[in-house]
Amino acid sequence: TTDLLQPTSRVGKMAQTTAENIPLAGTSGMRATQQEARSQLVQRFADKFGEYDPSVVIDSLKAKTSGIRRAAGNRLEQVQNAMAGVNIQPVRAIQQIDTEISNLQKLGKVADNETISKLQS
């Protein structure tokens, strides 16, 4: 266990060193075997599922976000068409949209500029 949770006290470190250096009965051989087993497990996992590629996760999230945005836009268009001809003064709605635009712009480099521009138009 000390290969995963290192001892922090002086006594604990001394006990670890002593246990590892006992000839034939010490723990260093067992620790090496455990480390090798962990390495093989990681390799088998990588072989089975492939190397981790963050771009795959990002592309998946972008596609999902794009789909949600399209669905929201379609729903908004349906509502606008249904409300055509109804005279509503959207003062509070416009104020809230302006507030949300301001909040989105504060995100800096990670701001969703496409959403901001749609809200501004």
N, CA and C atoms as a LAMMPS dump frame, in Angstrom:
ITEM: TIMESTEP
0
ITEM: NUMBER OF ATOMS
363
ITEM: BOX BOUNDS ff ff ff
-5.0000000000000000e+02 5.0000000000000000e+02
-5.0000000000000000e+02 5.0000000000000000e+02
-5.0000000000000000e+02 5.0000000000000000e+02
ITEM: ATOMS id mol type element x y z
1 1 1 N 0.814 -1.212 0
2 1 2 C 0 0 0
3 1 3 C 0.848 1.262 0
4 2 1 N 2.103 1.175 0.455
5 2 2 C 2.911 2.393 0.515
6 2 3 C 3.315 2.89 -0.862
7 3 1 N 3.167 2.055 -1.885
8 3 2 C 3.463 2.546 -3.228
9 3 3 C 2.352 3.448 -3.733
10 4 1 N 1.157 3.342 -3.149
11 4 2 C 0.05 4.225 -3.513
12 4 3 C -0.123 5.351 -2.51
13 5 1 N -0.015 5.031 -1.225
14 5 2 C -0.142 6.028 -0.164
15 5 3 C 1.18 6.092 0.582
16 6 1 N 1.992 7.037 0.216
17 6 2 C 3.306 7.166 0.828
18 6 3 C 3.18 7.543 2.303
19 7 1 N 4.021 6.952 3.165
20 7 2 C 3.998 7.344 4.571
21 7 3 C 4.5 8.78 4.703
22 8 1 N 3.931 9.512 5.646
23 8 2 C 4.314 10.916 5.809
24 8 3 C 5.153 11.157 7.054
25 9 1 N 5.036 10.269 8.03
26 9 2 C 5.815 10.462 9.258
27 9 3 C 7.202 9.847 9.098
28 10 1 N 8.114 10.285 9.922
29 10 2 C 9.479 9.771 9.885
30 10 3 C 9.506 8.278 10.223
31 11 1 N 8.72 7.899 11.232
32 11 2 C 8.655 6.498 11.637
33 11 3 C 8.081 5.646 10.501
34 12 1 N 7.053 6.135 9.854
35 12 2 C 6.449 5.406 8.744
36 12 3 C 7.423 5.201 7.598
37 13 1 N 8.2 6.224 7.29
38 13 2 C 9.188 6.113 6.211
39 13 3 C 10.292 5.123 6.572
40 14 1 N 10.707 5.144 7.849
41 14 2 C 11.739 4.2 8.292
42 14 3 C 11.212 2.766 8.222
43 15 1 N 9.956 2.565 8.627
44 15 2 C 9.362 1.228 8.58
45 15 3 C 9.266 0.734 7.137
46 16 1 N 8.911 1.624 6.228
47 16 2 C 8.826 1.251 4.818
48 16 3 C 10.193 0.818 4.295
49 17 1 N 11.205 1.608 4.565
50 17 2 C 12.555 1.302 4.098
51 17 3 C 13.044 -0.029 4.659
52 18 1 N 12.809 -0.243 5.946
53 18 2 C 13.235 -1.492 6.584
54 18 3 C 12.527 -2.684 5.949
55 19 1 N 11.215 -2.588 5.764
56 19 2 C 10.438 -3.692 5.198
57 19 3 C 10.862 -4.008 3.771
58 20 1 N 11.244 -2.988 3.027
59 20 2 C 11.638 -3.212 1.634
60 20 3 C 13.014 -3.861 1.516
61 21 1 N 13.849 -3.683 2.508
62 21 2 C 15.233 -4.149 2.404
63 21 3 C 15.521 -5.465 3.121
64 22 1 N 14.517 -6.117 3.662
65 22 2 C 14.727 -7.417 4.309
66 22 3 C 14.973 -8.443 3.202
67 23 1 N 16.125 -9.134 3.238
68 23 2 C 16.417 -10.111 2.179
69 23 3 C 15.376 -11.228 2.134
70 24 1 N 14.964 -11.606 0.963
71 24 2 C 14.025 -12.684 0.666
72 24 3 C 12.615 -12.445 1.181
73 25 1 N 12.448 -11.833 2.341
74 25 2 C 11.106 -11.63 2.906
75 25 3 C 10.635 -10.191 2.753
76 26 1 N 11.448 -9.315 2.198
77 26 2 C 11.09 -7.904 2.071
78 26 3 C 9.949 -7.685 1.094
79 27 1 N 9.467 -6.452 1.049
80 27 2 C 8.304 -6.134 0.215
81 27 3 C 8.673 -5.605 -1.162
82 28 1 N 9.95 -5.359 -1.429
83 28 2 C 10.305 -4.735 -2.712
84 28 3 C 9.928 -5.613 -3.901
85 29 1 N 10.089 -6.919 -3.776
86 29 2 C 9.7 -7.817 -4.867
87 29 3 C 8.207 -7.786 -5.116
88 30 1 N 7.431 -7.793 -4.037
89 30 2 C 5.968 -7.728 -4.171
90 30 3 C 5.544 -6.401 -4.793
91 31 1 N 6.211 -5.323 -4.366
92 31 2 C 5.87 -4.003 -4.915
93 31 3 C 6.179 -3.946 -6.406
94 32 1 N 7.288 -4.522 -6.8
95 32 2 C 7.643 -4.539 -8.225
96 32 3 C 6.612 -5.33 -9.017
97 33 1 N 6.158 -6.45 -8.455
98 33 2 C 5.136 -7.265 -9.115
99 33 3 C 3.827 -6.488 -9.238
100 34 1 N 3.454 -5.782 -8.167
101 34 2 C 2.229 -4.969 -8.202
102 34 3 C 2.34 -3.871 -9.257
103 35 1 N 3.491 -3.215 -9.319
104 35 2 C 3.688 -2.145 -10.296
105 35 3 C 3.603 -2.693 -11.715
106 36 1 N 4.192 -3.84 -11.944
107 36 2 C 4.133 -4.468 -13.269
108 36 3 C 2.696 -4.817 -13.636
109 37 1 N 1.933 -5.326 -12.665
110 37 2 C 0.526 -5.665 -12.915
111 37 3 C -0.265 -4.411 -13.269
112 38 1 N -0.007 -3.31 -12.557
113 38 2 C -0.703 -2.049 -12.87
114 38 3 C -0.346 -1.57 -14.271
115 39 1 N 0.937 -1.645 -14.619
116 39 2 C 1.374 -1.211 -15.95
117 39 3 C 0.708 -2.037 -17.046
118 40 1 N 0.633 -3.354 -16.831
119 40 2 C -0.016 -4.218 -17.818
120 40 3 C -1.506 -3.911 -17.932
121 41 1 N -2.151 -3.611 -16.805
122 41 2 C -3.57 -3.261 -16.824
123 41 3 C -3.808 -1.995 -17.642
124 42 1 N -2.982 -0.99 -17.422
125 42 2 C -3.109 0.26 -18.177
126 42 3 C -2.891 -0.003 -19.664
127 43 1 N -1.903 -0.828 -19.993
128 43 2 C -1.63 -1.132 -21.399
129 43 3 C -2.796 -1.877 -22.04
130 44 1 N -3.366 -2.86 -21.321
131 44 2 C -4.518 -3.596 -21.863
132 44 3 C -5.702 -2.653 -22.071
133 45 1 N -5.909 -1.74 -21.134
134 45 2 C -6.996 -0.767 -21.255
135 45 3 C -6.787 0.101 -22.496
136 46 1 N -5.553 0.586 -22.688
137 46 2 C -5.248 1.416 -23.861
138 46 3 C -5.419 0.618 -25.15
139 47 1 N -5.011 -0.662 -25.137
140 47 2 C -5.177 -1.502 -26.325
141 47 3 C -6.652 -1.725 -26.646
142 48 1 N -7.453 -1.893 -25.615
143 48 2 C -8.877 -2.178 -25.81
144 48 3 C -9.655 -0.942 -26.259
145 49 1 N -9.387 0.197 -25.626
146 49 2 C -10.182 1.392 -25.889
147 49 3 C -9.447 2.44 -26.717
148 50 1 N -8.186 2.239 -26.994
149 50 2 C -7.425 3.207 -27.774
150 50 3 C -6.841 4.287 -26.886
151 51 1 N -5.944 5.043 -27.479
152 51 2 C -5.318 6.138 -26.749
153 51 3 C -6.342 7.231 -26.477
154 52 1 N -6.179 7.926 -25.379
155 52 2 C -7.071 9.027 -25.035
156 52 3 C -6.808 10.189 -25.981
157 53 1 N -7.85 10.658 -26.624
158 53 2 C -7.737 11.779 -27.547
159 53 3 C -8.76 12.832 -27.145
160 54 1 N -8.315 13.915 -26.501
161 54 2 C -9.269 14.926 -26.039
162 54 3 C -10.071 15.557 -27.171
163 55 1 N -9.544 15.576 -28.389
164 55 2 C -10.279 16.196 -29.494
165 55 3 C -11.566 15.436 -29.793
166 56 1 N -11.589 14.118 -29.541
167 56 2 C -12.805 13.33 -29.755
168 56 3 C -13.892 13.788 -28.79
169 57 1 N -13.519 14.011 -27.533
170 57 2 C -14.475 14.479 -26.527
171 57 3 C -14.976 15.874 -26.89
172 58 1 N -14.067 16.749 -27.283
173 58 2 C -14.439 18.125 -27.634
174 58 3 C -15.363 18.136 -28.844
175 59 1 N -15.04 17.36 -29.873
176 59 2 C -15.898 17.301 -31.064
177 59 3 C -17.287 16.784 -30.721
178 60 1 N -17.354 15.793 -29.845
179 60 2 C -18.645 15.249 -29.426
180 60 3 C -19.466 16.304 -28.692
181 61 1 N -18.811 17.04 -27.795
182 61 2 C -19.518 18.094 -27.055
183 61 3 C -19.984 19.208 -27.988
184 62 1 N -19.154 19.571 -28.952
185 62 2 C -19.543 20.609 -29.913
186 62 3 C -20.752 20.168 -30.724
187 63 1 N -20.746 18.919 -31.166
188 63 2 C -21.875 18.408 -31.952
189 63 3 C -23.148 18.414 -31.123
190 64 1 N -23.05 17.99 -29.88
191 64 2 C -24.214 17.964 -28.991
192 64 3 C -24.721 19.386 -28.759
193 65 1 N -23.803 20.312 -28.496
194 65 2 C -24.178 21.708 -28.265
195 65 3 C -24.832 22.3 -29.501
196 66 1 N -24.28 21.999 -30.664
197 66 2 C -24.84 22.505 -31.913
198 66 3 C -26.262 21.991 -32.115
199 67 1 N -26.483 20.716 -31.825
200 67 2 C -27.828 20.141 -31.952
201 67 3 C -28.819 20.786 -31.003
202 68 1 N -28.401 21.021 -29.78
203 68 2 C -29.276 21.676 -28.795
204 68 3 C -29.584 23.099 -29.237
205 69 1 N -28.567 23.797 -29.737
206 69 2 C -28.759 25.176 -30.191
207 69 3 C -29.743 25.226 -31.365
208 70 1 N -29.612 24.271 -32.309
209 70 2 C -30.537 24.217 -33.448
210 70 3 C -31.96 23.962 -32.973
211 71 1 N -32.114 23.02 -32.041
212 71 2 C -33.45 22.703 -31.524
213 71 3 C -34.056 23.914 -30.827
214 72 1 N -33.246 24.627 -30.059
215 72 2 C -33.746 25.826 -29.38
216 72 3 C -34.132 26.896 -30.397
217 73 1 N -33.316 27.05 -31.435
218 73 2 C -33.639 28.022 -32.479
219 73 3 C -34.924 27.667 -33.206
220 74 1 N -35.113 26.379 -33.493
221 74 2 C -36.35 25.936 -34.147
222 74 3 C -37.556 26.214 -33.265
223 75 1 N -37.416 25.933 -31.978
224 75 2 C -38.533 26.173 -31.044
225 75 3 C -38.834 27.661 -30.954
226 76 1 N -37.806 28.483 -30.9
227 76 2 C -38.002 29.932 -30.847
228 76 3 C -38.726 30.415 -32.098
229 77 1 N -38.349 29.883 -33.243
230 77 2 C -39.013 30.267 -34.491
231 77 3 C -40.486 29.869 -34.471
232 78 1 N -40.784 28.673 -33.942
233 78 2 C -42.18 28.237 -33.827
234 78 3 C -42.981 29.187 -32.94
235 79 1 N -42.397 29.579 -31.824
236 79 2 C -43.081 30.497 -30.901
237 79 3 C -43.286 31.847 -31.571
238 80 1 N -42.271 32.34 -32.261
239 80 2 C -42.397 33.631 -32.944
240 80 3 C -43.487 33.581 -34.012
241 81 1 N -43.548 32.494 -34.767
242 81 2 C -44.591 32.356 -35.784
243 81 3 C -45.972 32.288 -35.144
244 82 1 N -46.072 31.584 -34.022
245 82 2 C -47.36 31.471 -33.333
246 82 3 C -47.798 32.808 -32.749
247 83 1 N -46.838 33.66 -32.403
248 83 2 C -47.171 34.951 -31.783
249 83 3 C -47.26 36.08 -32.803
250 84 1 N -47.101 35.77 -34.078
251 84 2 C -47.166 36.812 -35.105
252 84 3 C -48.515 37.52 -35.028
253 85 1 N -48.466 38.816 -35.039
254 85 2 C -49.692 39.604 -34.986
255 85 3 C -50.128 39.961 -33.574
256 86 1 N -49.529 39.356 -32.564
257 86 2 C -49.862 39.683 -31.175
258 86 3 C -48.961 40.833 -30.747
259 87 1 N -49.564 41.913 -30.255
260 87 2 C -48.811 43.105 -29.876
261 87 3 C -48.371 42.996 -28.412
262 88 1 N -47.087 42.704 -28.211
263 88 2 C -46.527 42.597 -26.866
264 88 3 C -45.342 43.547 -26.775
265 89 1 N -45.254 44.246 -25.654
266 89 2 C -44.124 45.138 -25.415
267 89 3 C -43.083 44.383 -24.568
268 90 1 N -42.019 43.92 -25.182
269 90 2 C -41.063 43.056 -24.484
270 90 3 C -39.947 43.81 -23.753
271 91 1 N -40.292 44.873 -23.017
272 91 2 C -39.266 45.7 -22.376
273 91 3 C -38.411 44.877 -21.408
274 92 1 N -39.051 44.13 -20.518
275 92 2 C -38.281 43.356 -19.536
276 92 3 C -37.487 42.238 -20.211
277 93 1 N -38.053 41.658 -21.255
278 93 2 C -37.339 40.597 -21.969
279 93 3 C -36.077 41.149 -22.618
280 94 1 N -36.178 42.311 -23.228
281 94 2 C -35.017 42.938 -23.869
282 94 3 C -33.954 43.272 -22.826
283 95 1 N -34.393 43.774 -21.669
284 95 2 C -33.437 44.068 -20.593
285 95 3 C -32.721 42.791 -20.139
286 96 1 N -33.465 41.706 -20.015
287 96 2 C -32.863 40.439 -19.583
288 96 3 C -31.899 39.899 -20.636
289 97 1 N -32.26 40.031 -21.912
290 97 2 C -31.362 39.595 -22.988
291 97 3 C -30.067 40.402 -22.945
292 98 1 N -30.189 41.716 -22.743
293 98 2 C -28.997 42.558 -22.639
294 98 3 C -28.118 42.134 -21.462
295 99 1 N -28.751 41.78 -20.347
296 99 2 C -28.003 41.308 -19.176
297 99 3 C -27.264 40.012 -19.5
298 100 1 N -27.941 39.093 -20.183
299 100 2 C -27.315 37.815 -20.535
300 100 3 C -26.179 38.005 -21.537
301 101 1 N -26.347 38.921 -22.484
302 101 2 C -25.261 39.224 -23.427
303 101 3 C -24.042 39.71 -22.657
304 102 1 N -24.274 40.597 -21.703
305 102 2 C -23.183 41.117 -20.879
306 102 3 C -22.495 39.997 -20.106
307 103 1 N -23.287 39.09 -19.522
308 103 2 C -22.716 37.962 -18.769
309 103 3 C -21.892 37.056 -19.677
310 104 1 N -22.393 36.786 -20.883
311 104 2 C -21.665 35.932 -21.822
312 104 3 C -20.359 36.583 -22.279
313 105 1 N -20.381 37.898 -22.478
314 105 2 C -19.179 38.595 -22.926
315 105 3 C -18.095 38.598 -21.855
316 106 1 N -18.486 38.507 -20.597
317 106 2 C -17.515 38.484 -19.498
318 106 3 C -16.695 37.196 -19.485
319 107 1 N -17.125 36.182 -20.23
320 107 2 C -16.41 34.907 -20.253
321 107 3 C -15.111 34.984 -21.051
322 108 1 N -14.915 36.063 -21.768
323 108 2 C -13.662 36.267 -22.487
324 108 3 C -13.456 35.275 -23.614
325 109 1 N -12.322 34.573 -23.583
326 109 2 C -11.945 33.667 -24.678
327 109 3 C -12.882 32.477 -24.821
328 110 1 N -13.549 32.082 -23.759
329 110 2 C -14.442 30.921 -23.849
330 110 3 C -15.885 31.324 -24.134
331 111 1 N -16.113 32.61 -24.385
332 111 2 C -17.467 33.08 -24.678
333 111 3 C -17.968 32.475 -25.984
334 112 1 N -19.249 32.204 -26.047
335 112 2 C -19.875 31.644 -27.248
336 112 3 C -20.303 32.816 -28.13
337 113 1 N -19.42 33.226 -29.025
338 113 2 C -19.66 34.41 -29.852
339 113 3 C -20.848 34.241 -30.787
340 114 1 N -21.099 33.017 -31.225
341 114 2 C -22.242 32.768 -32.109
342 114 3 C -23.551 33.072 -31.382
343 115 1 N -23.659 32.621 -30.148
344 115 2 C -24.865 32.896 -29.357
345 115 3 C -24.99 34.382 -29.075
346 116 1 N -23.881 35.022 -28.723
347 116 2 C -23.905 36.461 -28.44
348 116 3 C -24.394 37.233 -29.656
349 117 1 N -23.873 36.902 -30.841
350 117 2 C -24.29 37.642 -32.042
351 117 3 C -25.761 37.402 -32.361
352 118 1 N -26.261 36.169 -32.113
353 118 2 C -27.683 35.908 -32.346
354 118 3 C -28.547 36.688 -31.365
355 119 1 N -28.103 36.794 -30.12
356 119 2 C -28.871 37.561 -29.139
357 119 3 C -28.856 39.053 -29.468
358 120 1 N -27.782 39.513 -30.082
359 120 2 C -27.683 40.93 -30.416
360 120 3 C -28.495 41.3 -31.651
361 121 1 N -28.833 40.323 -32.487
362 121 2 C -29.579 40.65 -33.711
363 121 3 C -31.069 40.572 -33.494
